[in-house]
């Protein structure tokens, strides 16, 4: 049986790792949250999922305790926020087998960082479509079953990939992708939308209603898609929209129509994750998602006025130097004119 280690036992690592543990996998969790670790050690990991909540007795350690267990791990899952990827790699690598796999279970474009450490055939990217959260210490939750996409950056299907796919698919619907970078970038457009939708304590259904508002949103998407395509990304259609519809080669009216179709799914009670993080004074992943897009665009000499302005506004919100409200969207609209 393969030995697995999950670095980060938050919603993603906890739910997917918890499902694997329940299925009998040899899996060790690692986390730094003292209350979370204590709760799991005392009561187990409570995984609240739509197909039936369960509690699993999980082996969980602090990073500095890993030396106490012998042997190496065959698979290392990196399930921390992108801010902490370097720390997670420093924790995992000394305990990874010489041919062990590293799997990024994160937002953003992190697989290249893992690939630099262990090479292409030992690196897997995972795109996760599953809204989830940590309810409290030892308790993770999602309202949907979720779907995983798994693949190498080089797009080849290897025996190790097929083996891990079989293991994951037994506990959660999983597809092998020969275009994992395209899947991750397609999801990244939605992650960046989270920052766009977090400039007021209100839903886009309330803040993005006029034609000017929606044209600005369409142009924002266009900037992200243009950068991705310049980097060779092949887009996939998301459940919410098709990123390719926002490419600047499409007419402004066609891009507006794509936003209007997407807007039919918005609900007044919706709130984006970054908003909640800022309100709780938790550091977001903006520097590794939206800022990553801006940096890549700048390297290519591309102009990104809306992405850059959004990044400026959001950083000020995160630093407590700006108030949430519709005025932030008015600034974006003015920037795009």
Beta strands, then each sheet from edge to edge (+ up, - down):
strand 1: 3-7
strand 2: 26-30
strand 3: 45-48
strand 4: 54-56
strand 5: 59-61
strand 6: 73-78
strand 7: 96-104
strand 8: 123-129
strand 9: 132-136
strand 10: 139-142
strand 11: 147-151
strand 12: 174-176
sheet 1: 5+ 2+ 1+ 6+ 7+ 8+ 11- 12-
sheet 2: 4+ 3- 10- 9+
end
